[in-house]
Amino acid sequence: MTDNFKNEIIEIKHMAFAVEDIEKSLNFYKELMGVSKNIEIQDMPKSRTRVAVFNIGEIEYQLCQSQDSDGRFSKWIKDRGQGGLHHICYVVKNLDVSIELMKKNGAKLRECKACKVVGNHPHPEGFIAFLDNEVDNIEVELMQIYTEAELEKYKSYQGI
């Protein structure tokens, strides 16, 4: 690692959990954690995933259930024997700079399962990239949130 390495991670955008039964998992958060407001359940046709989205404090939680037995989250659960924290999405100041800095320090990029793209590419809320390096079996997603002009340009990337 270089002494002057500086990757500007701004915050955690979301934490995504692979679940087998979205309703059962969501019930836990409702009944035991008191989450009851602004819960949004979305079906993502491109990735064949059902996602429940809500916040606890400033952190967005995503409960992700594959709609197919061979889907991304179903495979992940089968490989590990149970559901759990699948990935953390970190907001970075400049995605291209972050990728290059991380690659210089040994990072490799992973294909986005929904888009079949490796590296920086548009998504509904910003430009994203996935690392192939995991930290304690947790995937890493990086996101550069869109400016207002970019949001208008890429608003068609809904339903990933």
Residue frames as a rotation matrix with the C-alpha (Angstrom) as fourth column:
MET 1
0.585 0.811 0.000 0.00
0.811 -0.585 0.000 0.00
0.000 0.000 -1.000 0.00
THR 2
-0.177 -0.649 0.740 1.29
0.580 -0.676 -0.454 3.46
0.795 0.349 0.497 -0.81
ASP 3
-0.637 -0.166 -0.752 1.88
0.752 -0.345 -0.561 6.00
-0.167 -0.924 0.345 1.94
ASN 4
-0.889 0.268 -0.372 -0.09
-0.275 -0.961 -0.035 8.69
-0.367 0.071 0.928 0.12
PHE 5
-0.741 0.671 0.029 -3.14
0.523 0.551 0.650 6.52
0.421 0.497 -0.759 -0.71
LYS 6
-0.799 0.550 -0.243 -6.27
-0.170 -0.594 -0.786 8.63
-0.577 -0.587 0.568 -0.35
ASN 7
-0.713 0.688 0.135 -9.63
0.486 0.346 0.803 7.29
0.506 0.638 -0.581 -1.40
GLU 8
-0.902 0.355 0.247 -12.38
-0.430 -0.791 -0.435 9.73
0.042 -0.498 0.866 -0.59
ILE 9
-0.513 0.775 -0.368 -15.21
0.652 0.631 0.420 7.60
0.558 -0.024 -0.829 0.75
ILE 10
-0.601 0.349 0.719 -17.98
-0.382 -0.916 0.126 9.98
0.702 -0.199 0.684 1.79
GLU 11
-0.268 0.606 0.749 -20.52
-0.908 0.101 -0.406 7.71
-0.322 -0.789 0.523 3.45
ILE 12
-0.870 0.187 0.457 -22.35
0.249 0.965 0.079 4.41
-0.426 0.183 -0.886 3.34
LYS 13
-0.703 0.653 -0.282 -25.14
-0.648 -0.425 0.632 4.59
0.293 0.627 0.722 0.75
HIS 14
0.479 0.873 0.090 -26.80
-0.841 0.427 0.333 1.30
0.252 -0.235 0.939 1.62
MET 15
-0.700 -0.523 0.486 -26.33
-0.616 0.787 -0.040 -2.14
-0.361 -0.328 -0.873 3.06
ALA 16
0.088 0.708 -0.700 -27.89
-0.904 0.352 0.243 -4.99
0.419 0.612 0.671 1.10
PHE 17
-0.441 -0.118 0.890 -28.95
-0.660 0.714 -0.233 -8.23
-0.608 -0.690 -0.393 2.75
ALA 18
-0.626 0.234 -0.744 -29.58
-0.490 0.624 0.609 -11.46
0.607 0.745 -0.276 0.84
VAL 19
-0.478 0.563 0.674 -32.81
-0.681 0.246 -0.689 -13.00
-0.554 -0.789 0.266 2.16
GLU 20
-0.966 0.186 0.177 -34.79
0.248 0.855 0.455 -16.12
-0.067 0.483 -0.873 1.31
ASP 21
-0.067 0.997 0.022 -38.18
0.955 0.058 0.291 -14.68
0.289 0.041 -0.956 2.30
ILE 22
-0.685 -0.290 0.669 -38.51
0.261 -0.954 -0.146 -10.92
0.680 0.075 0.729 2.06
GLU 23
0.250 0.873 0.418 -41.79
-0.263 -0.354 0.898 -10.79
0.932 -0.335 0.141 3.99
LYS 24
0.716 -0.050 -0.696 -40.40
0.593 0.570 0.569 -12.85
0.368 -0.820 0.438 6.88
SER 25
-0.338 -0.927 -0.165 -37.24
0.917 -0.284 -0.280 -10.74
0.213 -0.246 0.946 7.08
LEU 26
-0.540 0.210 0.815 -39.19
0.012 -0.966 0.257 -7.50
0.842 0.149 0.519 6.79
ASN 27
0.581 0.799 -0.153 -41.47
0.104 0.114 0.988 -8.67
0.807 -0.590 -0.016 9.58
PHE 28
0.182 -0.621 -0.763 -38.44
0.970 0.241 0.036 -8.92
0.161 -0.746 0.646 11.88
TYR 29
-0.794 -0.544 0.270 -37.53
0.521 -0.839 -0.157 -5.30
0.312 0.016 0.950 11.21
LYS 30
-0.207 0.812 0.546 -41.15
-0.202 -0.582 0.788 -4.20
0.957 0.053 0.284 11.70
GLU 31
0.678 0.619 -0.398 -41.94
0.171 0.393 0.903 -6.23
0.715 -0.680 0.160 14.84
LEU 32
0.531 -0.525 -0.665 -38.64
0.847 0.310 0.431 -6.16
-0.020 -0.792 0.610 16.70
MET 33
-0.543 -0.840 0.009 -36.85
0.836 -0.540 0.098 -3.09
-0.078 0.061 0.995 15.37
GLY 34
-0.003 0.661 -0.751 -39.85
0.493 -0.652 -0.576 -0.80
-0.870 -0.372 -0.324 15.02
VAL 35
-0.927 -0.291 -0.236 -39.32
-0.073 -0.477 0.876 -0.02
-0.368 0.829 0.421 11.34
SER 36
-0.196 0.933 0.301 -42.71
0.692 0.349 -0.632 0.93
-0.695 0.084 -0.714 9.99
LYS 37
0.576 0.434 -0.693 -42.47
-0.058 -0.823 -0.564 4.08
-0.815 0.366 -0.449 7.89
ASN 38
0.452 -0.346 -0.822 -41.44
-0.841 -0.473 -0.263 4.57
-0.298 0.811 -0.504 4.30
ILE 39
-0.330 -0.472 0.818 -40.91
-0.088 0.878 0.471 0.90
-0.940 0.083 -0.331 3.47
GLU 40
0.291 0.347 -0.892 -40.82
-0.902 -0.212 -0.376 0.48
-0.320 0.914 0.251 -0.28
ILE 41
-0.055 -0.263 0.963 -40.96
0.098 0.959 0.268 -2.95
-0.994 0.109 -0.027 -1.93
GLN 42
0.243 0.017 -0.970 -39.85
-0.873 -0.431 -0.227 -3.00
-0.422 0.902 -0.090 -5.55
ASP 43
0.591 -0.128 0.796 -39.63
0.372 0.919 -0.128 -5.71
-0.716 0.372 0.591 -8.17
MET 44
0.010 -0.700 -0.714 -36.55
-0.649 -0.548 0.529 -5.23
-0.761 0.458 -0.460 -10.35
PRO 45
0.856 0.508 0.100 -37.38
-0.269 0.602 -0.752 -6.84
-0.442 0.616 0.652 -13.69
LYS 46
0.540 -0.704 -0.461 -33.88
-0.674 -0.034 -0.738 -6.66
0.504 0.709 -0.493 -15.19
SER 47
-0.546 -0.826 0.140 -32.17
-0.723 0.381 -0.576 -8.47
0.423 -0.415 -0.806 -12.30
ARG 48
0.114 0.708 -0.697 -35.25
-0.057 0.705 0.707 -10.54
0.992 -0.040 0.121 -11.30
THR 49
-0.750 -0.402 -0.525 -34.92
0.530 0.109 -0.841 -9.35
0.396 -0.909 0.132 -7.71
ARG 50
0.506 0.846 0.165 -37.48
0.428 -0.413 0.804 -8.20
0.749 -0.336 -0.571 -5.17
VAL 51
-0.610 -0.790 -0.058 -36.14
0.531 -0.353 -0.771 -5.50
0.588 -0.501 0.635 -2.84
ALA 52
0.676 0.676 -0.292 -37.55
0.678 -0.417 0.606 -3.97
0.288 -0.608 -0.740 0.35
VAL 53
-0.377 -0.798 0.470 -35.96
0.544 -0.602 -0.585 -0.57
0.749 0.035 0.661 1.00
PHE 54
0.830 0.557 -0.015 -36.09
0.350 -0.500 0.792 1.38
0.433 -0.663 -0.611 4.27
ASN 55
-0.053 -0.854 0.518 -33.87
-0.195 -0.500 -0.844 3.49
0.979 -0.146 -0.140 6.47
ILE 56
0.677 0.044 -0.735 -32.61
0.722 0.154 0.674 3.01
0.143 -0.987 0.072 9.98
GLY 57
0.188 -0.561 -0.807 -31.16
0.339 -0.734 0.589 6.37
-0.922 -0.384 0.052 10.89
GLU 58
0.253 -0.193 -0.948 -29.21
-0.725 -0.687 -0.054 7.64
-0.641 0.701 -0.313 7.90
ILE 59
-0.783 -0.616 0.089 -28.45
-0.436 0.646 0.627 4.17
-0.443 0.452 -0.774 6.52
GLU 60
0.181 0.801 -0.571 -30.56
-0.982 0.176 -0.065 2.66
0.048 0.573 0.818 3.77
TYR 61
-0.478 -0.198 0.856 -31.25
-0.333 0.942 0.033 -1.06
-0.813 -0.269 -0.516 4.17
GLN 62
-0.042 0.460 -0.887 -32.09
-0.979 0.158 0.129 -3.25
0.200 0.874 0.444 1.21
LEU 63
-0.160 0.086 0.983 -33.55
-0.354 0.925 -0.138 -6.73
-0.921 -0.370 -0.118 1.76
CYS 64
-0.194 -0.075 -0.978 -32.92
-0.977 -0.070 0.199 -8.57
-0.084 0.995 -0.059 -1.52
GLN 65
-0.023 0.290 0.957 -34.69
-0.172 0.942 -0.289 -11.75
-0.985 -0.171 0.029 -2.60
SER 66
-0.909 -0.279 -0.310 -34.05
-0.361 0.155 0.920 -13.41
-0.209 0.948 -0.241 -5.95
GLN 67
0.112 0.988 -0.103 -37.19
-0.879 0.050 -0.474 -14.21
-0.463 0.144 0.875 -7.90
ASP 68
0.616 -0.012 -0.787 -35.47
-0.519 0.746 -0.418 -17.21
0.592 0.666 0.453 -9.48
SER 69
0.973 -0.211 0.095 -33.79
0.065 0.645 0.761 -20.15
-0.222 -0.734 0.642 -7.75
ASP 70
0.265 -0.928 0.262 -30.58
0.963 0.266 -0.033 -19.49
-0.039 0.261 0.964 -9.69
GLY 71
0.784 0.112 0.611 -30.67
0.230 -0.966 -0.117 -15.71
0.577 0.232 -0.783 -9.11
ARG 72
-0.028 -0.894 0.447 -27.82
-0.167 -0.437 -0.884 -13.65
0.986 -0.100 -0.137 -7.68
PHE 73
-0.187 -0.016 0.982 -29.03
-0.939 -0.289 -0.184 -13.65
0.287 -0.957 0.039 -4.07
SER 74
0.858 0.494 0.143 -30.32
-0.513 0.839 0.181 -17.24
-0.031 -0.229 0.973 -4.13
LYS 75
0.585 -0.726 -0.363 -26.90
0.232 0.577 -0.783 -18.46
0.778 0.374 0.506 -5.32
TRP 76
-0.259 -0.702 0.663 -25.17
-0.469 -0.509 -0.722 -16.38
0.844 -0.498 -0.197 -2.66
ILE 77
0.246 0.452 0.858 -27.37
-0.969 0.142 0.203 -17.89
-0.030 -0.881 0.472 0.08
LYS 78
0.976 0.120 -0.184 -26.82
-0.145 0.980 -0.134 -21.44
0.165 0.157 0.974 -1.25
ASP 79
0.279 -0.955 -0.102 -23.03
0.083 0.129 -0.988 -20.92
0.957 0.267 0.116 -1.35
ARG 80
-0.558 -0.537 0.633 -22.92
-0.481 -0.412 -0.774 -19.72
0.677 -0.736 -0.029 2.25
GLY 81
-0.678 0.324 -0.659 -25.70
0.543 0.825 -0.154 -21.80
0.495 -0.463 -0.736 3.74
GLN 82
0.044 0.726 -0.686 -27.69
0.911 -0.311 -0.271 -18.79
-0.410 -0.613 -0.675 4.97
GLY 83
0.560 0.221 0.798 -28.68
0.574 -0.798 -0.182 -15.25
0.597 0.561 -0.574 4.13
GLY 84
0.301 -0.443 -0.844 -26.98
0.799 -0.367 0.477 -12.19
-0.521 -0.818 0.243 5.54
LEU 85
0.479 -0.202 -0.854 -25.10
-0.242 -0.966 0.093 -9.02
-0.844 0.162 -0.512 4.72
HIS 86
0.681 -0.113 0.724 -24.40
0.664 0.512 -0.545 -9.30
-0.310 0.851 0.424 1.00
HIS 87
-0.192 -0.785 0.590 -22.75
0.874 -0.409 -0.261 -5.98
0.446 0.466 0.764 0.17
ILE 88
0.236 0.153 -0.960 -22.11
0.597 -0.802 0.020 -2.48
-0.766 -0.578 -0.281 1.39
CYS 89
0.372 -0.052 0.927 -22.35
0.829 -0.430 -0.357 0.41
0.417 0.901 -0.117 -1.06
TYR 90
-0.051 -0.510 -0.859 -19.89
0.730 -0.606 0.316 3.22
-0.682 -0.611 0.403 -0.32
VAL 91
0.927 0.307 0.218 -20.37
0.375 -0.717 -0.588 6.68
-0.024 0.626 -0.779 -1.80
VAL 92
-0.089 -0.992 -0.095 -17.13
0.867 -0.124 0.483 8.05
-0.490 -0.039 0.871 -3.23
LYS 93
0.086 0.047 -0.995 -16.28
-0.071 -0.996 -0.053 11.52
-0.994 0.075 -0.082 -4.42
ASN 94
0.161 -0.125 -0.979 -14.95
-0.972 -0.191 -0.136 10.43
-0.170 0.974 -0.152 -7.82
LEU 95
0.806 0.278 0.522 -15.57
-0.274 0.958 -0.087 6.84
-0.524 -0.073 0.849 -8.94
ASP 96
0.852 -0.513 -0.109 -12.88
0.066 0.311 -0.948 6.72
0.520 0.800 0.299 -11.64
VAL 97
0.044 -0.855 0.517 -10.22
-0.718 -0.386 -0.579 8.07
0.694 -0.346 -0.631 -9.25
SER 98
0.245 0.117 0.962 -11.32
-0.892 0.416 0.177 5.64
-0.379 -0.902 0.206 -6.51
ILE 99
0.980 0.134 0.146 -11.18
-0.062 0.907 -0.417 2.68
-0.189 0.400 0.897 -8.90
GLU 100
0.573 -0.819 -0.038 -7.70
-0.078 -0.008 -0.997 3.59
0.816 0.574 -0.068 -10.12
LEU 101
-0.057 -0.584 0.810 -6.37
-0.919 -0.286 -0.270 4.13
0.389 -0.760 -0.521 -6.59
MET 102
0.447 0.304 0.841 -7.83
-0.701 0.703 0.119 0.83
-0.555 -0.643 0.527 -5.42
LYS 103
0.989 -0.111 -0.093 -6.54
0.013 0.711 -0.703 -1.07
0.144 0.694 0.705 -8.46
LYS 104
0.247 -0.956 0.161 -3.02
-0.475 -0.264 -0.840 0.24
0.845 0.131 -0.519 -7.75
ASN 105
-0.368 -0.333 0.868 -3.38
-0.929 0.111 -0.352 -1.35
0.021 -0.936 -0.351 -4.32
GLY 106
-0.965 -0.215 0.153 -4.55
-0.214 0.977 0.023 -4.74
-0.154 -0.011 -0.988 -5.56
ALA 107
-0.150 0.980 0.134 -8.29
-0.303 0.084 -0.949 -4.33
-0.941 -0.183 0.284 -6.13
LYS 108
-0.981 0.026 0.191 -9.97
0.187 0.372 0.909 -6.08
-0.048 0.928 -0.369 -9.04
LEU 109
-0.525 0.837 -0.154 -13.39
-0.828 -0.544 -0.133 -5.30
-0.196 0.058 0.979 -10.50
ARG 110
-0.738 0.429 0.521 -16.37
0.310 0.901 -0.304 -7.66
-0.600 -0.063 -0.798 -10.56
GLU 111
-0.806 0.527 0.269 -19.20
0.230 -0.140 0.963 -7.80
0.545 0.838 -0.009 -13.09
CYS 112
-0.632 0.749 0.200 -22.44
-0.690 -0.426 -0.585 -6.09
-0.352 -0.508 0.786 -12.08
LYS 113
-0.817 0.297 0.494 -24.86
0.317 0.947 -0.047 -9.03
-0.481 0.118 -0.868 -12.16
ALA 114
0.193 0.965 -0.178 -27.82
0.341 -0.236 -0.910 -6.87
-0.920 0.115 -0.375 -13.20
CYS 115
0.659 0.075 -0.748 -26.09
-0.478 -0.726 -0.494 -5.01
-0.580 0.683 -0.443 -16.03
LYS 116
0.741 -0.460 0.490 -23.39
0.597 0.785 -0.165 -7.51
-0.308 0.415 0.856 -17.07
VAL 117
0.686 -0.534 0.494 -20.83
-0.043 -0.707 -0.706 -4.67
0.726 0.463 -0.508 -17.00
VAL 118
0.312 -0.688 -0.655 -17.42
0.950 0.245 0.195 -4.59
0.026 -0.683 0.730 -15.31
GLY 119
-0.725 -0.689 -0.018 -16.36
0.687 -0.720 -0.098 -1.22
0.055 -0.083 0.995 -13.93
ASN 120
-0.731 0.358 -0.580 -17.94
-0.020 -0.862 -0.507 2.23
-0.682 -0.359 0.637 -13.90
HIS 121
-0.788 0.548 0.282 -21.44
0.397 0.102 0.912 2.30
0.471 0.830 -0.298 -15.36
PRO 122
-0.639 0.595 0.488 -24.78
-0.656 -0.752 0.057 4.09
0.400 -0.284 0.871 -14.80
HIS 123
-0.705 0.529 -0.473 -27.40
0.667 0.721 -0.187 2.78
0.242 -0.448 -0.861 -12.37
PRO 124
0.272 0.937 0.221 -30.61
0.809 -0.347 0.474 4.39
0.521 0.050 -0.852 -11.09
GLU 125
0.906 0.170 -0.388 -28.94
0.394 -0.676 0.623 6.65
-0.157 -0.717 -0.679 -8.49
GLY 126
0.543 -0.784 -0.300 -25.38
-0.655 -0.619 0.433 7.05
-0.525 -0.039 -0.850 -9.70
PHE 127
0.337 -0.568 -0.751 -22.38
-0.647 0.439 -0.623 5.53
0.684 0.696 -0.219 -11.40
ILE 128
0.702 -0.043 0.711 -21.37
-0.598 0.505 0.622 2.26
-0.386 -0.862 0.329 -9.75
ALA 129
0.050 -0.652 -0.757 -18.70
-0.611 0.579 -0.539 -0.42
0.790 0.490 -0.369 -9.78
PHE 130
0.950 0.208 0.231 -18.26
-0.311 0.610 0.728 -3.62
0.011 -0.764 0.645 -7.79
LEU 131
-0.089 -0.992 0.090 -14.95
-0.996 0.087 -0.026 -4.86
0.018 -0.092 -0.996 -6.44
ASP 132
0.386 0.114 -0.915 -14.05
-0.276 0.961 0.003 -8.50
0.880 0.252 0.403 -6.86
ASN 133
-0.742 -0.644 -0.187 -12.29
0.069 0.205 -0.976 -8.24
0.667 -0.737 -0.108 -3.51
GLU 134
0.463 0.881 -0.095 -14.53
0.152 0.027 0.988 -9.11
0.873 -0.472 -0.122 -0.59
VAL 135
-0.563 -0.528 0.636 -14.05
-0.572 -0.306 -0.761 -8.12
0.596 -0.792 -0.130 3.03
ASP 136
-0.848 0.193 0.493 -15.04
-0.327 0.542 -0.774 -10.95
-0.417 -0.818 -0.397 5.39
ASN 137
-0.705 0.533 0.469 -17.39
0.679 0.699 0.226 -12.42
-0.208 0.477 -0.854 2.71
ILE 138
0.333 0.787 -0.520 -19.06
0.462 -0.617 -0.638 -9.05
-0.822 -0.028 -0.569 2.10
GLU 139
0.041 -0.251 0.967 -19.06
0.988 -0.132 -0.076 -7.59
0.147 0.959 0.243 -1.40
VAL 140
-0.327 -0.232 -0.916 -18.05
0.411 -0.908 0.083 -3.96
-0.851 -0.349 0.392 -1.94
GLU 141
0.286 0.446 0.848 -19.97
0.946 -0.275 -0.174 -1.61
0.156 0.851 -0.501 -4.22
LEU 142
-0.655 -0.471 -0.592 -18.76
0.511 -0.852 0.112 1.91
-0.557 -0.229 0.798 -4.97
MET 143
0.263 0.801 0.538 -21.10
0.965 -0.231 -0.127 4.70
0.023 0.553 -0.833 -6.09
GLN 144
-0.921 -0.336 -0.197 -20.64
0.324 -0.942 0.090 8.23
-0.216 0.019 0.976 -7.32
ILE 145
-0.048 0.988 -0.147 -24.06
0.690 -0.074 -0.720 9.85
-0.722 -0.136 -0.679 -6.87
TYR 146
-0.095 0.097 0.991 -25.36
0.952 -0.283 0.119 11.74
0.292 0.954 -0.066 -9.89
THR 147
-0.936 -0.028 -0.352 -25.35
0.091 -0.983 -0.162 15.49
-0.341 -0.184 0.922 -10.18
GLU 148
-0.050 0.977 -0.209 -28.76
-0.149 -0.215 -0.965 17.01
-0.988 -0.017 0.156 -11.02
ALA 149
0.094 0.032 -0.995 -27.83
-0.964 -0.245 -0.099 17.10
-0.247 0.969 0.008 -14.74
GLU 150
-0.828 -0.441 -0.346 -26.65
-0.510 0.848 0.140 13.47
0.232 0.293 -0.928 -14.69
LEU 151
-0.689 0.642 0.335 -29.79
0.068 0.518 -0.853 12.40
-0.721 -0.565 -0.401 -12.84
GLU 152
0.254 0.785 -0.565 -31.91
-0.569 -0.351 -0.744 13.86
-0.782 0.510 0.358 -15.64
LYS 153
-0.136 -0.419 -0.898 -29.73
-0.983 0.170 0.069 12.17
0.124 0.892 -0.435 -18.30
TYR 154
-0.834 -0.339 -0.435 -29.77
-0.310 0.940 -0.140 8.73
0.457 0.018 -0.889 -16.64
LYS 155
-0.443 0.716 0.540 -33.30
-0.797 -0.039 -0.603 8.67
-0.411 -0.697 0.587 -15.20
SER 156
0.371 0.583 -0.723 -34.18
-0.858 0.513 -0.026 5.92
0.356 0.630 0.690 -17.69
TYR 157
-0.501 -0.652 -0.569 -32.01
-0.340 0.753 -0.563 3.47
0.795 -0.089 -0.599 -15.71
GLN 158
-0.165 0.544 0.823 -34.90
-0.979 0.008 -0.202 2.58
-0.117 -0.839 0.531 -13.40
GLY 159
0.753 0.652 0.086 -35.83
-0.648 0.758 -0.075 -0.98
-0.114 0.001 0.993 -12.55
ILE 160
-0.181 -0.900 -0.397 -32.36
-0.849 0.347 -0.399 -2.51
0.496 0.265 -0.827 -12.38
